[in-house]
Protein backbone atom coordinates (compact mmCIF):
# COMPACT_ATOMS: atom_id res chain seq x y z
CA UNK A 1 0.00 0.00 0.00
CA UNK A 2 1.29 3.44 -0.83
CA UNK A 3 0.86 5.36 2.39
CA UNK A 4 1.97 8.57 0.72
CA UNK A 5 -0.07 8.72 -2.44
CA UNK A 6 -1.01 12.25 -1.43
CA UNK A 7 2.40 13.45 -0.45
CA UNK A 8 2.90 15.43 -3.66
CA UNK A 9 -0.64 16.75 -3.60
CA UNK A 10 -0.76 20.49 -3.05
CA UNK A 11 -3.60 21.64 -0.84
CA UNK A 12 -4.03 25.24 -1.85
CA UNK A 13 -5.18 27.48 1.01
CA UNK A 14 -8.37 29.09 -0.27
CA UNK A 15 -10.39 29.60 2.91
CA UNK A 16 -12.86 32.46 3.07
CA UNK A 17 -13.26 34.71 6.09
CA UNK A 18 -16.28 32.79 7.37
CA UNK A 19 -14.27 29.58 7.47
CA UNK A 20 -11.28 31.27 9.10
CA UNK A 21 -13.63 32.62 11.75
CA UNK A 22 -15.05 29.14 12.26
CA UNK A 23 -11.54 27.80 12.78
CA UNK A 24 -10.69 30.52 15.29
CA UNK A 25 -13.97 30.07 17.15
CA UNK A 26 -12.83 26.61 18.23
CA UNK A 27 -10.11 28.31 20.28
CA UNK A 28 -12.76 30.67 21.61
CA UNK A 29 -14.99 27.76 22.62
CA UNK A 30 -12.48 25.46 24.30
CA UNK A 31 -10.50 28.12 26.16
CA UNK A 32 -13.15 28.26 28.86
CA UNK A 33 -12.23 24.70 29.79
CA UNK A 34 -8.55 25.59 30.23
CA UNK A 35 -9.34 28.75 32.17
CA UNK A 36 -11.98 27.36 34.52
CA UNK A 37 -11.00 23.71 34.99
CA UNK A 38 -7.23 23.59 34.58
CA UNK A 39 -6.09 27.08 35.56
CA UNK A 40 -8.42 28.81 37.96
CA UNK A 41 -11.61 27.63 39.61
CA UNK A 42 -11.59 23.85 39.64
CA UNK A 43 -7.84 23.38 40.16
CA UNK A 44 -7.95 25.55 43.31
CA UNK A 45 -11.22 23.90 44.37
CA UNK A 46 -9.69 20.43 43.97
CA UNK A 47 -6.62 21.29 46.07
CA UNK A 48 -8.47 23.37 48.64
CA UNK A 49 -11.74 21.42 49.02
CA UNK A 50 -12.04 18.06 47.26
CA UNK A 51 -8.65 16.58 48.22
CA UNK A 52 -7.66 18.70 51.19
CA UNK A 53 -8.49 16.23 54.00
CA UNK A 54 -8.34 12.86 52.26
CA UNK A 55 -6.74 10.27 54.54
CA UNK A 56 -4.95 12.91 56.57
CA UNK A 57 -2.46 13.50 53.75
CA UNK A 58 0.35 16.01 54.05
CA UNK A 59 0.24 19.59 52.85
CA UNK A 60 1.84 18.76 49.52
CA UNK A 61 -0.36 15.78 48.61
CA UNK A 62 -3.38 17.57 47.06
CA UNK A 63 -1.09 19.47 44.69
CA UNK A 64 0.76 16.25 43.84
CA UNK A 65 -2.52 14.44 43.14
CA UNK A 66 -3.60 17.23 40.80
CA UNK A 67 -0.23 17.12 39.03
CA UNK A 68 -0.45 13.34 38.67
CA UNK A 69 -3.94 13.55 37.17
CA UNK A 70 -2.83 16.11 34.58
CA UNK A 71 0.32 14.09 33.90
CA UNK A 72 -1.56 10.82 33.35
CA UNK A 73 -4.03 12.47 30.99
CA UNK A 74 -1.24 13.91 28.92
CA UNK A 75 0.61 10.59 28.88
CA UNK A 76 -2.44 9.02 27.22
CA UNK A 77 -2.62 11.83 24.65
CA UNK A 78 1.11 11.59 24.02
CA UNK A 79 0.62 7.96 23.00
CA UNK A 80 -2.61 8.16 21.02
CA UNK A 81 -2.34 11.71 19.63
CA UNK A 82 0.06 10.95 16.75
CA UNK A 83 -1.88 7.78 15.94
CA UNK A 84 -5.16 9.66 15.65
CA UNK A 85 -3.41 12.34 13.62
CA UNK A 86 -2.07 9.78 11.16
CA UNK A 87 -5.49 8.13 10.82
CA UNK A 88 -7.13 11.54 10.36
CA UNK A 89 -4.75 12.28 7.49
CA UNK A 90 -5.13 8.90 5.86
CA UNK A 91 -8.93 8.82 6.08
CA UNK A 92 -9.51 12.62 5.78
CA UNK A 93 -11.39 12.52 9.07
CA UNK A 94 -9.96 15.42 11.09
CA UNK A 95 -13.38 17.02 11.43
CA UNK A 96 -15.03 13.81 12.67
CA UNK A 97 -12.36 13.26 15.33
CA UNK A 98 -12.60 16.93 16.29
CA UNK A 99 -16.35 16.55 16.83
CA UNK A 100 -15.92 13.43 18.97
CA UNK A 101 -13.23 15.03 21.12
CA UNK A 102 -15.41 18.11 21.66
CA UNK A 103 -18.38 16.03 22.74
CA UNK A 104 -16.13 14.09 25.11
CA UNK A 105 -14.66 17.21 26.72
CA UNK A 106 -18.04 18.90 27.14
CA UNK A 107 -19.58 15.77 28.67
CA UNK A 108 -16.73 15.12 31.13
CA UNK A 109 -16.67 18.78 32.19
CA UNK A 110 -20.40 18.71 32.91
CA UNK A 111 -20.02 15.49 34.92
CA UNK A 112 -17.33 17.15 37.05
CA UNK A 113 -20.13 19.17 38.60
CA UNK A 114 -21.12 16.00 40.47
CA UNK A 115 -17.77 15.70 42.28
CA UNK A 116 -18.16 16.38 46.00
CA UNK A 117 -15.56 16.97 48.76
CA UNK A 118 -13.65 13.75 49.43
CA UNK A 119 -14.53 12.16 46.08
CA UNK A 120 -10.95 12.39 44.87
CA UNK A 121 -10.92 9.35 42.58
CA UNK A 122 -14.16 10.36 40.86
CA UNK A 123 -12.85 13.89 40.26
CA UNK A 124 -9.47 12.64 39.03
CA UNK A 125 -11.06 10.25 36.52
CA UNK A 126 -13.20 13.01 35.04
CA UNK A 127 -10.31 15.49 34.96
CA UNK A 128 -8.24 12.91 33.10
CA UNK A 129 -11.03 12.18 30.61
CA UNK A 130 -11.81 15.84 29.94
CA UNK A 131 -8.13 16.75 29.59
CA UNK A 132 -7.56 13.93 27.11
CA UNK A 133 -10.47 15.07 24.95
CA UNK A 134 -9.43 18.72 25.19
CA UNK A 135 -5.83 17.96 24.17
CA UNK A 136 -6.87 15.80 21.22
CA UNK A 137 -9.10 18.62 20.02
CA UNK A 138 -6.18 21.05 20.19
CA UNK A 139 -4.09 18.75 17.99
CA UNK A 140 -6.85 18.33 15.43
CA UNK A 141 -7.85 21.99 15.09
CA UNK A 142 -4.20 22.91 14.61
CA UNK A 143 -3.97 20.38 11.77
CA UNK A 144 -6.45 22.43 9.71
CA UNK A 145 -4.18 25.51 9.67
CA UNK A 146 -1.92 24.52 6.71
CA UNK A 147 -5.06 24.02 4.59
CA UNK A 148 -6.54 27.43 5.38
CA UNK A 149 -3.81 30.04 4.87
CA UNK A 150 -0.44 30.35 3.16
CA UNK A 151 2.77 29.88 5.13
CA UNK A 152 3.36 33.64 5.03
CA UNK A 153 0.13 34.18 7.01
CA UNK A 154 0.25 31.23 9.39
CA UNK A 155 1.83 33.17 12.24
CA UNK A 156 -0.78 35.89 12.04
CA UNK A 157 -3.67 33.43 11.76
CA UNK A 158 -2.39 31.35 14.64
CA UNK A 159 -2.09 34.55 16.68
CA UNK A 160 -5.68 35.49 15.83
CA UNK A 161 -6.85 32.07 16.98
CA UNK A 162 -5.05 32.23 20.31
CA UNK A 163 -6.15 35.84 20.83
CA UNK A 164 -9.80 35.03 20.21
CA UNK A 165 -9.36 32.01 22.45
CA UNK A 166 -8.29 34.14 25.38
CA UNK A 167 -11.38 36.27 24.98
CA UNK A 168 -13.39 33.06 25.03
CA UNK A 169 -11.75 32.14 28.31
CA UNK A 170 -12.49 35.64 29.55
CA UNK A 171 -16.17 35.30 28.66
CA UNK A 172 -16.50 31.96 30.41
CA UNK A 173 -14.62 33.14 33.47
CA UNK A 174 -16.69 36.32 33.60
CA UNK A 175 -19.93 34.32 33.57
CA UNK A 176 -18.58 32.09 36.34
CA UNK A 177 -17.52 35.12 38.42
CA UNK A 178 -21.01 36.62 38.07
CA UNK A 179 -22.58 33.38 39.27
CA UNK A 180 -20.15 33.03 42.18
CA UNK A 181 -20.94 36.55 43.37
CA UNK A 182 -24.68 35.99 42.91
CA UNK A 183 -24.54 32.67 44.75
CA UNK A 184 -22.66 34.11 47.70
CA UNK A 185 -25.14 36.96 47.95
CA UNK A 186 -27.84 34.30 48.21
CA UNK A 187 -25.94 32.54 50.98
CA UNK A 188 -24.91 29.53 48.90
CA UNK A 189 -21.84 27.49 49.86
CA UNK A 190 -18.91 27.02 47.48
CA UNK A 191 -19.77 23.31 47.28
CA UNK A 192 -23.04 24.38 45.66
CA UNK A 193 -21.60 27.23 43.57
CA UNK A 194 -18.52 25.65 41.95
CA UNK A 195 -20.42 22.72 40.36
CA UNK A 196 -22.62 25.21 38.51
CA UNK A 197 -19.56 26.99 37.09
CA UNK A 198 -18.56 23.69 35.49
CA UNK A 199 -21.98 23.41 33.86
CA UNK A 200 -21.61 26.99 32.61
CA UNK A 201 -18.21 26.11 31.13
CA UNK A 202 -19.56 23.02 29.37
CA UNK A 203 -22.56 24.93 27.98
CA UNK A 204 -20.45 27.78 26.55
CA UNK A 205 -18.06 25.27 24.96
CA UNK A 206 -20.94 23.40 23.31
CA UNK A 207 -22.64 26.57 22.08
CA UNK A 208 -19.62 28.43 20.74
CA UNK A 209 -18.05 25.43 18.98
CA UNK A 210 -21.11 24.90 16.79
CA UNK A 211 -20.04 27.30 13.97
CA UNK A 212 -16.77 25.36 13.65
CA UNK A 213 -18.63 22.22 12.60
CA UNK A 214 -21.00 24.13 10.32
CA UNK A 215 -18.47 26.17 8.32
CA UNK A 216 -15.07 24.47 8.63
CA UNK A 217 -14.37 22.20 5.65
CA UNK A 218 -12.40 18.97 5.39
CA UNK A 219 -10.25 19.58 2.30
CA UNK A 220 -8.10 16.46 2.50
CA UNK A 221 -8.93 13.40 0.37
CA UNK A 222 -8.90 9.94 1.90
CA UNK A 223 -6.34 7.42 0.68
CA UNK A 224 -7.70 4.08 -0.54
CA UNK A 225 -7.65 1.63 2.36
CA UNK A 226 -6.55 -1.94 1.85
CA UNK A 227 -8.77 -4.32 3.77
CA UNK A 228 -5.93 -6.39 5.17
CA UNK A 229 -4.22 -3.39 6.82
CA UNK A 230 -5.73 -1.97 9.99
CA UNK A 231 -5.97 1.72 10.77
CA UNK A 232 -3.58 1.30 13.69
CA UNK A 233 -1.01 -0.38 11.49
CA UNK A 234 -1.32 2.42 8.96
CA UNK A 235 -0.91 4.93 11.79
CA UNK A 236 2.21 3.31 13.19
CA UNK A 237 3.74 2.92 9.71
CA UNK A 238 3.21 6.60 8.93
CA UNK A 239 4.48 7.70 12.33
CA UNK A 240 7.57 5.50 11.95
CA UNK A 241 8.18 7.00 8.51
CA UNK A 242 7.90 10.50 9.96
CA UNK A 243 10.43 9.75 12.69
CA UNK A 244 12.82 8.22 10.16
CA UNK A 245 12.76 11.50 8.26
CA UNK A 246 14.16 13.40 11.22
CA UNK A 247 17.31 14.27 9.26
CA UNK A 248 15.31 15.84 6.43
CA UNK A 249 13.13 17.76 8.90
CA UNK A 250 16.03 18.51 11.23
CA UNK A 251 14.84 22.02 12.09
CA UNK A 252 11.34 20.78 12.85
CA UNK A 253 12.76 18.22 15.24
CA UNK A 254 15.19 20.73 16.74
CA UNK A 255 12.30 23.05 17.40
CA UNK A 256 10.20 20.24 18.86
CA UNK A 257 13.06 19.53 21.29
CA UNK A 258 13.20 23.19 22.34
CA UNK A 259 9.41 23.21 22.57
CA UNK A 260 9.43 20.12 24.78
CA UNK A 261 11.64 21.93 27.28
CA UNK A 262 10.19 25.43 27.45
CA UNK A 263 6.61 24.17 27.13
CA UNK A 264 7.18 22.15 30.31
CA UNK A 265 7.47 25.48 32.07
CA UNK A 266 4.44 26.89 30.29
CA UNK A 267 2.31 23.85 31.16
CA UNK A 268 3.34 24.15 34.81
CA UNK A 269 2.24 27.77 35.00
CA UNK A 270 -1.08 27.08 33.24
CA UNK A 271 -2.23 24.36 35.66
CA UNK A 272 -0.60 25.60 38.88
CA UNK A 273 -0.57 29.42 38.73
CA UNK A 274 -3.88 29.77 40.59
CA UNK A 275 -2.76 27.28 43.22
CA UNK A 276 0.47 29.27 43.73
CA UNK A 277 -1.43 32.54 44.09
CA UNK A 278 -3.88 30.92 46.53
CA UNK A 279 -1.38 29.01 48.67
CA UNK A 280 1.55 31.49 48.68
CA UNK A 281 0.04 34.93 48.19
CA UNK A 282 -3.25 34.24 50.00
CA UNK A 283 -5.51 35.15 47.07
CA UNK A 284 -9.15 34.27 47.64
CA UNK A 285 -11.26 32.79 44.87
CA UNK A 286 -12.74 36.07 43.65
CA UNK A 287 -9.28 37.67 43.49
CA UNK A 288 -7.98 34.67 41.57
CA UNK A 289 -10.75 34.92 38.99
CA UNK A 290 -10.23 38.66 38.47
CA UNK A 291 -6.47 38.13 38.14
CA UNK A 292 -6.90 35.41 35.53
CA UNK A 293 -9.46 37.52 33.66
CA UNK A 294 -6.95 40.35 33.38
CA UNK A 295 -4.21 37.88 32.41
CA UNK A 296 -6.47 36.59 29.62
CA UNK A 297 -6.66 40.10 28.20
CA UNK A 298 -2.88 40.54 28.25
CA UNK A 299 -2.49 37.04 26.78
CA UNK A 300 -4.80 37.99 23.91
CA UNK A 301 -2.69 41.09 23.29
CA UNK A 302 0.45 38.97 23.49
CA UNK A 303 -0.93 36.51 20.94
CA UNK A 304 -1.73 39.30 18.48
CA UNK A 305 1.64 40.99 18.92
CA UNK A 306 3.50 37.68 18.74
CA UNK A 307 1.65 36.58 15.62
CA UNK A 308 2.39 39.84 13.77
CA UNK A 309 6.04 39.94 14.86
CA UNK A 310 6.39 36.32 13.79
CA UNK A 311 5.42 37.21 10.22
CA UNK A 312 7.58 40.37 10.18
CA UNK A 313 10.88 39.48 11.89
CA UNK A 314 10.64 35.68 12.00
CA UNK A 315 9.39 33.07 14.43
CA UNK A 316 12.67 32.24 16.16
CA UNK A 317 13.65 35.83 17.11
CA UNK A 318 10.11 36.56 18.31
CA UNK A 319 9.98 33.38 20.37
CA UNK A 320 13.40 34.11 21.87
CA UNK A 321 12.12 37.47 23.13
CA UNK A 322 9.08 35.73 24.54
CA UNK A 323 11.20 33.25 26.51
CA UNK A 324 13.19 36.13 28.02
CA UNK A 325 9.86 37.64 29.11
CA UNK A 326 8.92 34.29 30.70
CA UNK A 327 12.15 34.27 32.70
CA UNK A 328 11.49 37.78 34.01
CA UNK A 329 7.90 36.86 34.90
CA UNK A 330 8.87 33.72 36.84
CA UNK A 331 11.56 35.59 38.79
CA UNK A 332 9.02 38.30 39.65
CA UNK A 333 6.54 35.72 40.98
CA UNK A 334 9.31 33.98 42.94
CA UNK A 335 10.32 37.12 44.86
CA UNK A 336 6.74 38.42 45.22
CA UNK A 337 5.75 39.42 48.73
CA UNK A 338 2.80 41.72 48.01
CA UNK A 339 -0.32 41.19 45.91
CA UNK A 340 0.81 43.92 43.50
CA UNK A 341 3.92 41.88 42.72
CA UNK A 342 1.72 38.96 41.73
CA UNK A 343 -0.34 41.22 39.51
CA UNK A 344 2.80 42.37 37.73
CA UNK A 345 4.04 38.79 37.34
CA UNK A 346 0.61 37.64 36.15
CA UNK A 347 0.41 40.20 33.37
CA UNK A 348 3.96 39.46 32.24
CA UNK A 349 2.97 35.78 32.15
CA UNK A 350 -0.10 36.67 30.11
CA UNK A 351 1.91 38.50 27.47
CA UNK A 352 4.46 35.69 27.27
CA UNK A 353 1.84 32.94 27.28
CA UNK A 354 -0.20 34.35 24.43
CA UNK A 355 2.83 35.07 22.30
CA UNK A 356 4.65 31.74 22.72
CA UNK A 357 1.57 29.62 22.11
CA UNK A 358 0.69 31.46 18.91
CA UNK A 359 4.28 31.30 17.65
CA UNK A 360 4.76 27.62 18.48
CA UNK A 361 1.72 26.42 16.55
CA UNK A 362 2.48 28.72 13.63
CA UNK A 363 6.12 27.63 13.39
CA UNK A 364 5.29 23.93 13.40
CA UNK A 365 2.71 24.58 10.67
CA UNK A 366 5.38 26.33 8.57
CA UNK A 367 7.64 23.30 8.91
CA UNK A 368 4.81 20.90 7.96
CA UNK A 369 3.99 19.46 4.50
CA UNK A 370 0.27 20.33 3.94
CA UNK A 371 -0.78 16.80 2.90
CA UNK A 372 0.49 15.41 6.22
CA UNK A 373 -0.68 18.20 8.49
CA UNK A 374 -2.58 16.07 11.03
CA UNK A 375 0.36 13.67 11.31
CA UNK A 376 2.94 16.40 11.89
CA UNK A 377 0.70 18.47 14.13
CA UNK A 378 0.14 15.23 16.02
CA UNK A 379 3.85 15.29 16.78
CA UNK A 380 3.45 18.88 17.97
CA UNK A 381 0.66 17.66 20.23
CA UNK A 382 2.84 14.78 21.43
CA UNK A 383 5.55 17.21 22.51
CA UNK A 384 3.00 19.46 24.23
CA UNK A 385 1.60 16.50 26.09
CA UNK A 386 5.06 15.29 27.13
CA UNK A 387 5.72 18.77 28.48
CA UNK A 388 2.39 18.77 30.29
CA UNK A 389 3.56 15.63 32.10
CA UNK A 390 7.10 16.67 32.97
CA UNK A 391 6.41 20.27 33.99
CA UNK A 392 3.47 19.95 36.42
CA UNK A 393 4.78 16.65 37.80
CA UNK A 394 8.19 18.18 38.56
CA UNK A 395 6.45 21.06 40.33
CA UNK A 396 4.23 18.67 42.29
CA UNK A 397 7.17 16.49 43.35
CA UNK A 398 9.32 19.43 44.45
CA UNK A 399 6.35 20.84 46.35
CA UNK A 400 5.67 17.48 47.99
CA UNK A 401 9.25 16.75 49.06
CA UNK A 402 9.70 20.28 50.42
CA UNK A 403 6.53 19.96 52.53
CA UNK A 404 4.46 22.32 50.43
CA UNK A 405 7.12 24.92 49.51
CA UNK A 406 5.61 26.46 46.40
CA UNK A 407 8.38 29.02 45.95
CA UNK A 408 11.05 26.37 45.49
CA UNK A 409 8.74 24.46 43.16
CA UNK A 410 8.30 27.61 41.06
CA UNK A 411 12.05 28.23 40.99
CA UNK A 412 12.57 24.77 39.50
CA UNK A 413 10.23 25.80 36.68
CA UNK A 414 12.61 28.60 35.68
CA UNK A 415 15.13 26.06 34.37
CA UNK A 416 12.75 24.95 31.61
CA UNK A 417 12.69 28.44 30.08
CA UNK A 418 16.45 28.99 30.34
CA UNK A 419 17.34 25.65 28.71
CA UNK A 420 14.59 26.05 26.11
CA UNK A 421 16.02 29.42 25.09
CA UNK A 422 19.43 27.96 24.28
CA UNK A 423 17.93 24.99 22.40
CA UNK A 424 15.85 27.39 20.29
CA UNK A 425 19.01 29.09 19.04
CA UNK A 426 19.85 25.91 17.08
CA UNK A 427 16.76 26.18 14.84
CA UNK A 428 17.24 27.49 11.29
CA UNK A 429 13.82 28.84 10.32
CA UNK A 430 14.55 29.42 6.63
CA UNK A 431 15.91 25.90 6.12
CA UNK A 432 12.94 24.40 7.99
CA UNK A 433 10.43 26.07 5.66
CA UNK A 434 12.27 24.84 2.57
CA UNK A 435 12.28 21.26 3.89
CA UNK A 436 8.49 21.32 4.16
CA UNK A 437 8.14 22.41 0.53
CA UNK A 438 10.25 19.55 -0.82
CA UNK A 439 8.09 16.70 0.54
N, C-alpha and C positions, 0 to 999 in steps of 0.2 A: 504493500500500500504506500502510495506517495503521500506522506504526511504534510508535505509542503507544496502541494499543487497550487496554492494561492500565494506563495512567497514572492512571486514577481508581480502579483496583481497590485496595481496602484489604486488605493481608495482615496479618491479626490475629495478633500474637505469642501463641501458645498452647503453647509448648514445655514438655514435662515435664522433670523433673530429669535423667532418663536421657539425654535428647537434649542438654540443656545440658552435661552431663558429656562426652558424645561430641564436642561442638563444642570444648570446652576441651582435651580430650585430643589434639587435633591440634597445639595449641601445645606440649603436653608432648612429643609425638613428634618434631616437627621441630626443637625447640630444641637437641637434641644436635648436629645438623648445624652450626648457627651456632656453638655453643660449641667444638666440636672442630675443625672445618674452617676456619671463617672467623676465629675469635677466638684460639684457644689453640694447639693441638698442631700442626695442619698448616700454619698460616700461619708459625709460627716455624720449622718443619721445612723449609718451602719456601725461606725466606730464608737459613736457616743451613746447609742441607745440599743441597737439590736445585739451587738456582741460585747457590750461593755462589762457585763457581769457573768458571762458564761463560764461555769466551772471554776470561778475564782481565779481566772487567768491573770497574768501580770499585765503591767501597764502597756507593754509593747505588743501584746498578743492581738488585740483587735486590728491594729494597723497591719500586722503581719498577715492575718487572715484575709484582709482586704487585698493586700498585695498578691497573695497566693491565688486568690480567685481570679484577679485580672491576669496574672501570669499564666494560669492554666488555660483560660479562654484563648489567650493569644498563642499558646503552644498549639492548640487545636487548629487555629486559623493558619498558623505557620506551616502546618503539615498539609492541610486540605486546600488552602488558598491557591497555590500554583496549579494544583490538579484541576480545580474548578475553572481557573482561568484558561488552561489548555483545552478543556472540554468546551468552554464557551466559545473559544476561537474556532475549534474544529467543527462544531455544530451550529455556529452563528446564533448562540443562545444567551448572549450577555443580558439581554433585557428580561428573559424569563428568570434567570438566576437572580437578577436584581430585584424582581418582584417578590420572589420567594424569601430572599433575605430580609426585605422590608417588612413583609408580613410577620416573619419570625421575630424580628426586633420589636415591632409594635406589640405583638402578643405577649412576649416575655416581660416587657416593660410594664404593661397593664397588670400582669399577674404579680409583679413585685409589690403592688399595692396591698396584697394579702399578707405580706411578711410582717410578723409581730415581734416585739422584743423577746429575745431568747431563741427565736427560730433561725439560728445561724445557718444551718445546712440548707434549709429551704431558700433563704435569701441568696446564699452563695450559688446554688444551682441556677437560679433565675438570672443572676448577674452574669454568670458564665455563658448561659444560653443567649442572652440579649447582646452581650459583647461580641460573641462569635458572629451573630447575624449582622450586627452593625459593621464589624470589620470586613466581612465579606462584601457587604454593600459598598463600602469605600473602595475596595479593589475594583469592583465591577464598574462603578460609575467613572472611575479614573480611566478605565480601558476604552471608554467612548471618545475621550479627548482627541486622540490622533485622527479620528474620522470626522471631526467637526470643524477644526480650524487648521491652518497651515502652521508649520513649525515656527515661523516668525511671530505668530500670535499666541502660541501656546502659553507662554509665561503670563501674558496679560489675561487670557481667558481663565487660566488656573487661579490667578489672583482674584478675578471677579467672583469665581465660584466660592473660594474661601471667604471673601469679604461678605458676600450675601449670606453665607453660612453663619458667620458670626452674628449677623443681624437676626437670623433665625433663632440662634441660641438666646439672643437678647429678648426676643419676643416671648419665647417659652418661659424664660426665667422671670420676665416681667409679669406674666400671667400667674406664675407660681407665687411670686412675692405678693401680688394683690390678694391671692387666696389665703396665704399665710397670715397676712395682716387682718383680713376679714375674719378668719377663723379665730384668731386670738381675741379680737374684739368681742366675739360671741362666746368666749370662754372655753373654746375647744382646746384639747390637749394636742401636743405635737404628734402623738401616736394616732390621732384621728386626722390631723392636717396633712402630714407628709404623704400618706397613701394617696390622697386626692391629687397631690402634685404629680405623682407618677401617672395617674390617669390623664391628667391634663397634657403631660408630655407625650404620651402615646397617641392621644387624639390629634394633637397638632402635627405630629409626624405623619399620621395617616392622611390627614386632610391636605397638607401642603405637598406631599409627594405625588399626589394624583396627577397633576399636569405632566410630570416626568413620564409617566406611562401612557399618557394620551399623545404627546407630541414628539417624544424622543424616538428616533428610528433606529432599527438594526440594519446597518448597511452591509455588514459582512455576509458572505455567501458560504453555506455549509459545504464542507468537503464530503464526497461520497464515502459512506461508511461500509467497510467490509464486515459481513456478518460474523466472521470468525474472530474478529478483534474487538475486545471490549473497550468501552470508553476509558476505563482506568488504565488499560494498557497503552492506549493512544496517548493519554495524558502523561504517563511516565516516560514514554518514548520521546515526546516533544520536549518535556522538561529536561530529560537527559541530553537531548540535542542542544538545547539552549545553554546548558552548563558547559558542554564541550566546546561551545563557541566563545568561551570567556576571553580567549586571546584576541579574537576579532573585535569583540565588544569590550576591550580592556578598560576604556574610560567609563562605560556603564558600570562595570563591576567594581572599578575603583571608587566610583561615586557611591555605589551601594554599600561598600565597606565603610566609607566615611559616614554615610547616612545611618548605618547600623549603630555607630558609636554615638554621634550627637543626638540621634533620635531617642536613644535610651534616656538621655537627660530630659528631652522634651516630654516623653511619655511619663516620666516620674512626676514632673511638675503638673501635668494635666490631671492625673488621678490623685495627687496627694497635696496639691497647693492649698485646698480648702482645709484639709486636716491640719496642715502646718499652721495656717492662720488661726484656726480654732484652738489647737493645743498649745502653741507657743505664744501667740500674740493675744489670746483671750477673746478673739472675735466671736460674737454671738451670731446666730443663724441669719438674722436680718442684715447685719453688717457684712457677712460673707456674701450674701446674694447681691447686695448693692455693689460690693467690690468686684465681683465677677461680671456683673452687668457692665460696669465701666470698662473692665478689662476687655470684654467682648467688643466694645466700640473701638478701643485702641488696636485690638487685633484686626478688626475689619480695615482700619486705616493702614495698618502694617501690611496686610495682604495686598491692598491696592498699590501702595508704594513699592512693595517688593516685586509685584508682578510687572509694573511699568519699568522699574530699574533693570529687571531681568532682561527685558527686551531691548533696552537701550545700551547698557554697559556690559551685559553678559550675566549668566546665572552664577558662575563661580565667584566673581568679585562681590556680587550682591549678597550671596549666601555667606561669604567670609565676614562681611560687615555685620550681618545678622548674628553670627556666632559670637562675635565680640560683644554685641549688645546683650546676648544671653549671659555671658560671663559677668558683665557688670551687674545685671539684674540679680543673678544668684548671690553674688557677693553682698549686694545691698540687702537682700532678704536675710542673709546669714548674720549680718551685724545689726539688724533692726532691733530697736528697743522700744520704739514708740509706734503707735498705729500709723502715723504719717509716713514713717519709713516703709511700712508694708504697702501703703498706697503707691508710693514711688516705685517700689520693686514690682508691684503688680502691673502697673502701666508699662514699665519697661518690658516685662514678660509678655504683655499683650502685643506690643509692637513686634517683638522678636518672634513670637509664636505665629502670628498671622503671616509674616514675611517668609519664615523658613518653610512653613507648610506649603504655601503657594509655590515657592521656588522649587522645592523638592519634587513635587508632582509634575511640574512643568518640565524640569530638566530630564527626568526619566522619560517623559513622553517624547522629548526631542531626540533621545538616544534610542528610541524604539521604532522598529519597522512597523508601518501601519497594519499590515496583514496579520501581525502577531501581537497586537496591542494587549489583548487580555492576558496572554501568556507572559509577556514581559512586565506588564503592570502587576501581574500576580507575584512576580519576583519582588517588585517594589513593596507589595503588601506583605510578603514573607519577611522582608527586612524590617518593616515597621512592626510586625507582630513579634519578631525576635527582640526588638528593642523594647517593646511593651512588656516583655517578660523580664529581661535583664535589669532595666532601669527601676521599675517599682519594687521588684523583688530585692534588689540590692539595698534600696532605701529601707524596706521593711525589715531586712535582716540586721542592718546597722542599728536601726531604731530599737529592735528587739534586744540585741546583745548589749546595748548601752542603756538598757532599762528605760526606754522611752525618750532618749535624747534626740529630738528632731533636728536640732541645729547641726549636730555631727552628721546625721543622715543626709541633710541638705548639702553639707560641704562635700560629701562623697560624690554627689551629683555633678559638682563642678568639673570633675575630671572628664566626664563624658564630652563636655563642650570643648575643653582644651585639646584633648586628643583628636576629636572630630575635626577641629580647625586645621590641624597639621595634615591629617589624611586628605582633606579636601584640596590642599595645595597640589596634590599629585594628579588631579583630574584635568585633562586637556579637553576643553569644551568643544573647540572647533573640530578636532579629530573624532570626537564622539558622535557629533552630528553627521559627519561624512560616513562613518561606519554604518549608521542606520539607513542611509540612502543606498548603500551597495546591495544589501540583502533584499 
